[in-house]
Every structure is written in structure tokens, then in C-alpha cells.
Amino acid sequence: MEHRGVKGGASLSCAAVVLHRPDPEILGRLAAGLRGHRLIAVANGPLAPSARSALGKVDLRLIENERNLGLGVGLNVATRAAAQEGFDHVFLLDQDSEPPQGLIRALTARADALARAGERAAVLAPRLLPPAEGNYRPIRYAWRGRTQVKGLAPVDFAPTSGSLTRLAAYAEIGPFREDFFIAGIDVEWGFRAWSRGWSSFVATDLAMPHRWGEAASPEDAATPQILRHAPVRNYYYARNVVATARLPYVPALWRARSCVSLVAQIGLLALRGSPSSLRPVRAGLRDGVLGRMGPAPTGLV
């Protein structure tokens, strides 16, 4: 296994994933792409026997929480565990991503090359593409103004899944926002990284299948994400957009664009959503303005 070795050549990288009621079949495909690497899995709540079995063929360290403490907590637990085990990078994944074999090695080699060139890269990620099935929406990247060099393009932030995170950068930038609970954690951390002199890149010639949001039938393939999400996800989305926009290190242009987009999506909910669909969003807007963070209040639906 590659999680032990002598430093001096390539950096050491492991993988990490936060689990909450994962699909065992997809989780098995995730694990298959990580053979030969250490995987640190943080289970937020009970893990079904079928999910445990799906992880049975990797070099696994499983950390279990009795209840769902949120994605931010899980990411921090996994990242700190990677640092304690002596790794240089941790390859963060969502539980429904499917990393191809060799992706961690390719990203680690690119990250080492960036470091040798003097680039303080906190994150290097592959381009995320929707899988063939499920009619998932493609991710829109927030590209930065610098010119792309050798297949690497700078971004304001990289999505959590697939992000090879340099642990020295994590130590300087600080932990992921646990009070965001689930949505927008990667956005806030990416802007905080840039404000502290650390960059984020996407390797545009390396790809990884990733399920963003919810699946849809072929008839509903064009349905916007906010109409696919569960009400509680829309609460977190609205609240955390507002909370992020209030931060001093977030660029004014992102504030404007994200708030305009939020207003437009609220309009879509008003026109095409159920009669009760605006209630979680109103609660999220209120809590974002008031700074009430953490898990969503009960009784939203």
C-alpha cells in the first residue's frame, strides 16, 4: 500500500470520504478506484452492512459517528486523520463519486510539479463530469482570470469531491466551516485560501464522474437543480449563500452573481415549486442574515 514510504520523492497521498446513508453499489465503485491507496472514511450515522461490505477491499480506516454531524465535521475529522498518519495530501471525495484508477497518482504528480515551480496550490482537482445515467446537471466552474498553463486552470474554488488538498495549506488556511453543515463549504474555504495566498487549480485534462445534486428522468433532464433538491437542501443553499456573501474576503463580483442567481432560483420555486417550497428558503435567508448556522431547524417541511 502507498500510505507508507520514505519521503524525498513523490508526496504521499491518501483518500477520504464522508458517508451518510451511501448507496452500496456506487460506494463499491468508489472503493474500486482507490485500490492501492489508504482510504479514511468518516461515517455520519449508522453504516449499513452492505456499505461496510462495499469498502471491504480497500486499505480502510473507518471513523464512526453515532449521528450526522454534518459534512464539515466529517471533512475535518478525515483531514486531520490524514495529517496524523503522515500524508502530504488528502484526496477528498463525495460518497457518490467514482475516481478512476491512477487519478490520485496523476494529481499528486501535478501537485508536486506546481510546488517545485513555486506555486502555493492548496487544491488540485480533476474536471468533474456527470455520469452517463441519471441526467445529472454538469457543474459550472468559477474560473479565475489567470491563463491556463499545461492543462491547469485556476478556479475560485474547487468542488470538494476530487479535490487533492495539500495538508500544509490546510494547516495555514484553517479547517472547513463546520457550522455550514453541508452546502457551500468548498466555496467558502476556496475564497479563504486565496485570501491567505493559496491557490486552487483544476486539471482540465483529467476527469472524474460525479453526481451533482439529484437524478432526473429524461423528461425532466432540463429541470433546474433547485427544483430537484429536497427542501432542507434548499434551506442550506439559501442560508450559506447569504452567509458566504457577508464574508470580507469574498469578492464583490461573486457576491453579486451568487445573490442574483439565488433570487432567480427563488423565482423559479415560486412559479414551479409546490405551495410549501418557499418556506425552507425563507428560513434559510433569515438565518443567513442573522448568522444562525449549524444544523437546519426541525420542522422545515
C-alpha positions as CSV (number, residue, x, y, z in Angstrom):
1,M,0.0,0.0,0.0
2,E,1.2,3.5,-0.8
3,H,0.3,5.1,2.5
4,R,3.7,4.2,4.0
5,G,7.0,5.2,2.4
6,V,10.1,7.3,2.6
7,K,9.7,11.0,1.8
8,G,12.0,12.7,-0.6
9,G,10.5,11.8,-4.0
10,A,6.8,12.0,-4.7
11,S,4.5,13.2,-2.0
12,L,2.3,10.8,-0.1
13,S,-1.5,11.0,-0.7
14,C,-4.5,9.2,0.7
15,A,-8.2,9.4,0.0
16,A,-11.0,10.4,2.3
17,V,-14.8,10.3,2.1
18,V,-17.7,11.3,4.4
19,L,-20.6,8.9,4.4
20,H,-24.2,9.3,5.2
21,R,-26.6,6.6,4.0
22,P,-24.4,5.8,1.0
23,D,-25.6,3.8,-2.0
24,P,-23.6,0.5,-1.6
25,E,-23.3,-0.1,-5.3
26,I,-21.8,3.3,-6.1
27,L,-19.7,3.1,-2.9
28,G,-18.2,-0.1,-4.2
29,R,-17.2,1.5,-7.5
30,L,-15.7,4.4,-5.5
31,A,-13.6,1.9,-3.5
32,A,-12.6,0.0,-6.6
33,G,-10.9,3.2,-7.9
34,L,-8.9,3.6,-4.7
35,R,-7.3,0.2,-4.5
36,G,-3.6,0.6,-3.6
37,H,-4.3,3.7,-1.5
38,R,-5.3,4.4,2.1
39,L,-9.0,5.4,2.5
40,I,-10.2,7.3,5.5
41,A,-13.9,7.0,5.8
42,V,-16.0,9.0,8.3
43,A,-19.5,7.7,8.8
44,N,-22.0,10.3,9.9
45,G,-24.6,8.0,11.5
46,P,-25.0,4.2,11.3
47,L,-23.4,2.4,8.4
48,A,-25.4,-0.4,6.8
49,P,-23.7,-3.8,6.5
50,S,-23.9,-3.6,2.7
51,A,-22.0,-0.3,2.8
52,R,-19.3,-1.9,5.1
53,S,-19.0,-4.7,2.6
54,A,-18.6,-2.3,-0.3
55,L,-15.5,-0.9,1.5
56,G,-14.0,-4.3,2.3
57,K,-11.4,-4.3,-0.5
58,V,-9.5,-1.1,0.3
59,D,-6.9,-0.2,2.9
60,L,-9.6,1.3,5.2
61,R,-9.6,3.4,8.3
62,L,-13.3,3.8,9.4
63,I,-14.2,6.5,11.9
64,E,-17.9,6.3,13.0
65,N,-20.1,9.0,14.5
66,E,-23.4,7.9,16.1
67,R,-25.3,10.7,14.3
68,N,-25.0,13.0,11.3
69,L,-22.6,15.8,12.5
70,G,-22.5,17.4,9.0
71,L,-20.2,17.3,6.1
72,G,-17.9,20.0,7.6
73,V,-17.2,17.9,10.7
74,G,-16.6,14.8,8.6
75,L,-14.1,16.6,6.3
76,N,-12.2,18.0,9.2
77,V,-12.0,14.6,11.0
78,A,-10.8,12.9,7.9
79,T,-8.3,15.6,7.0
80,R,-6.8,15.7,10.5
81,A,-6.6,11.9,10.5
82,A,-4.6,12.1,7.2
83,A,-2.2,14.6,8.7
84,Q,-1.7,12.4,11.8
85,E,-0.9,9.4,9.6
86,G,1.9,11.4,7.9
87,F,0.4,12.1,4.5
88,D,1.2,15.2,2.4
89,H,-2.2,15.4,0.6
90,V,-5.7,14.1,1.1
91,F,-7.9,13.3,-1.9
92,L,-11.4,14.3,-0.7
93,L,-14.4,12.6,-2.2
94,D,-18.2,12.6,-2.0
95,Q,-19.8,9.3,-1.4
96,D,-21.3,9.1,-4.9
97,S,-18.2,9.9,-6.9
98,E,-16.2,7.3,-9.0
99,P,-12.5,8.0,-9.1
100,P,-10.7,6.1,-11.9
101,Q,-7.6,4.1,-11.1
102,G,-4.5,6.2,-11.3
103,L,-6.2,9.6,-10.7
104,I,-4.6,10.1,-7.2
105,R,-1.1,9.4,-8.6
106,A,-1.7,11.8,-11.6
107,L,-3.0,14.6,-9.4
108,T,-0.2,14.1,-6.8
109,A,2.5,14.3,-9.6
110,R,0.9,17.6,-10.9
111,A,0.7,19.0,-7.4
112,D,4.4,18.2,-6.8
113,A,5.3,19.9,-10.1
114,L,3.3,23.0,-9.0
115,A,5.1,23.1,-5.7
116,R,8.5,22.8,-7.4
117,A,7.5,25.7,-9.7
118,G,6.9,27.9,-6.6
119,E,3.0,27.7,-6.8
120,R,1.3,27.7,-3.4
121,A,-1.6,25.4,-4.5
122,A,-3.9,24.4,-1.8
123,V,-6.1,22.2,-4.0
124,L,-5.7,20.5,-7.4
125,A,-8.8,18.7,-8.7
126,P,-9.9,16.9,-11.8
127,R,-12.7,18.1,-14.1
128,L,-16.0,16.7,-12.8
129,L,-18.3,15.3,-15.4
130,P,-21.9,13.9,-14.9
131,P,-22.2,10.1,-15.3
132,A,-23.9,8.6,-18.3
133,E,-27.0,7.7,-16.4
134,G,-29.3,9.8,-14.2
135,N,-29.5,13.0,-16.3
136,Y,-27.4,14.9,-13.8
137,R,-26.6,18.5,-14.4
138,P,-23.0,19.5,-15.3
139,I,-21.0,21.6,-12.8
140,R,-20.3,25.2,-13.7
141,Y,-16.8,26.2,-12.6
142,A,-15.8,29.7,-11.3
143,W,-12.7,30.1,-13.5
144,R,-10.2,32.8,-12.4
145,G,-8.5,35.3,-14.7
146,R,-5.1,33.7,-15.0
147,T,-4.1,32.0,-18.2
148,Q,-4.4,28.2,-18.3
149,V,-1.0,26.5,-18.3
150,K,-0.3,22.9,-19.3
151,G,-3.8,21.7,-18.6
152,L,-4.2,23.5,-15.3
153,A,-6.8,26.3,-14.9
154,P,-7.2,28.3,-11.7
155,V,-10.6,28.5,-10.1
156,D,-12.1,30.5,-7.2
157,F,-12.8,27.2,-5.5
158,A,-12.8,23.5,-6.5
159,P,-15.8,21.3,-5.6
160,T,-15.0,19.2,-2.6
161,S,-15.2,15.8,-4.4
162,G,-12.0,15.1,-6.2
163,S,-10.0,17.9,-4.5
164,L,-6.4,16.8,-3.7
165,T,-5.8,19.1,-0.7
166,R,-2.3,19.9,0.5
167,L,-2.2,19.4,4.2
168,A,0.4,22.2,4.7
169,A,-2.2,24.5,3.2
170,Y,-5.0,23.2,5.4
171,A,-2.9,23.9,8.4
172,E,-2.4,27.6,7.4
173,I,-5.9,28.2,6.0
174,G,-7.8,26.6,8.8
175,P,-10.5,23.9,9.0
176,F,-13.6,23.6,6.9
177,R,-16.6,25.5,8.2
178,E,-18.5,23.0,10.4
179,D,-21.3,25.4,11.0
180,F,-22.2,25.4,7.3
181,F,-23.2,21.8,7.9
182,I,-23.3,20.7,4.2
183,A,-23.7,23.3,1.4
184,G,-21.1,25.8,0.2
185,I,-18.2,24.5,2.4
186,D,-15.9,24.3,-0.6
187,V,-16.8,27.8,-1.8
188,E,-16.0,29.5,1.5
189,W,-12.8,27.5,2.0
190,G,-11.6,28.3,-1.5
191,F,-12.1,32.0,-1.1
192,R,-10.4,31.9,2.3
193,A,-7.5,30.1,0.7
194,W,-7.0,32.7,-2.0
195,S,-7.1,35.5,0.7
196,R,-4.3,33.8,2.5
197,G,-2.0,33.3,-0.5
198,W,-3.1,29.7,-1.5
199,S,-4.4,28.9,-5.0
200,S,-6.8,26.3,-6.4
201,F,-6.5,24.6,-9.8
202,V,-8.5,22.2,-12.0
203,A,-6.6,19.7,-14.2
204,T,-8.8,20.1,-17.2
205,D,-7.4,17.0,-19.0
206,L,-8.2,14.7,-16.0
207,A,-11.8,13.7,-15.5
208,M,-13.9,12.0,-12.8
209,P,-17.6,11.1,-12.9
210,H,-19.5,12.9,-10.2
211,R,-23.2,13.1,-9.4
212,W,-24.1,16.7,-8.6
213,G,-27.5,17.2,-7.0
214,E,-30.3,14.8,-7.8
215,A,-31.0,12.5,-10.6
216,A,-33.9,13.1,-13.0
217,S,-35.9,11.3,-15.6
218,P,-35.2,12.0,-19.3
219,E,-38.3,14.2,-19.4
220,D,-37.0,16.3,-16.5
221,A,-33.4,16.5,-17.6
222,A,-33.6,20.2,-18.1
223,T,-35.1,20.8,-14.6
224,P,-33.0,23.3,-12.6
225,Q,-31.2,22.0,-9.5
226,I,-33.3,24.0,-7.0
227,L,-36.4,22.2,-8.2
228,R,-34.7,18.8,-7.8
229,H,-33.4,19.3,-4.3
230,A,-35.1,18.3,-1.1
231,P,-36.5,21.2,0.9
232,V,-33.8,21.0,3.5
233,R,-31.1,21.2,0.9
234,N,-32.6,24.4,-0.4
235,Y,-32.6,25.8,3.2
236,Y,-28.8,25.2,3.4
237,Y,-28.2,26.6,-0.1
238,A,-30.0,29.9,0.6
239,R,-28.6,30.3,4.1
240,N,-25.0,29.6,3.2
241,V,-25.0,31.8,0.1
242,V,-26.1,34.7,2.3
243,A,-23.5,33.7,5.0
244,T,-20.7,33.5,2.4
245,A,-21.6,36.8,0.7
246,R,-21.2,38.5,4.1
247,L,-17.6,37.4,4.5
248,P,-15.0,40.2,3.9
249,Y,-12.6,38.1,1.8
250,V,-15.3,37.1,-0.7
251,P,-15.0,39.1,-4.0
252,A,-17.8,41.6,-4.7
253,L,-18.4,40.1,-8.2
254,W,-19.1,36.7,-6.6
255,R,-21.4,38.3,-4.1
256,A,-23.4,40.0,-6.9
257,R,-23.6,36.9,-9.2
258,S,-24.5,34.5,-6.4
259,C,-27.2,36.7,-5.0
260,V,-28.7,37.4,-8.4
261,S,-28.7,33.6,-9.1
262,L,-30.3,33.0,-5.7
263,V,-33.1,35.5,-6.4
264,A,-33.7,33.9,-9.9
265,Q,-33.9,30.4,-8.4
266,I,-36.3,31.6,-5.7
267,G,-38.4,32.9,-8.5
268,L,-38.4,29.5,-10.2
269,L,-39.5,27.9,-6.9
270,A,-42.3,30.4,-6.6
271,L,-43.5,29.7,-10.2
272,R,-42.9,26.0,-10.4
273,G,-42.4,24.6,-6.9
274,S,-45.0,23.2,-4.5
275,P,-47.0,25.7,-2.4
276,S,-44.7,24.9,0.6
277,S,-41.4,25.0,-1.3
278,L,-40.5,28.6,-0.3
279,R,-40.8,28.1,3.4
280,P,-37.3,26.5,3.8
281,V,-35.8,29.1,1.6
282,R,-37.3,31.9,3.6
283,A,-36.0,30.3,6.8
284,G,-32.5,30.0,5.2
285,L,-32.5,33.6,4.1
286,R,-33.5,34.7,7.6
287,D,-30.9,32.6,9.3
288,G,-28.1,33.6,6.9
289,V,-28.8,37.3,7.6
290,L,-28.9,36.7,11.4
291,G,-25.9,34.4,11.4
292,R,-27.8,31.4,12.7
293,M,-25.7,28.5,11.5
294,G,-25.3,24.8,12.3
295,P,-27.9,22.0,11.5
296,A,-31.2,23.1,9.9
297,P,-34.0,23.8,12.4
298,T,-36.5,21.0,12.8
299,G,-40.0,21.2,11.2
300,L,-38.9,22.8,7.9
301,V,-41.0,20.5,5.8
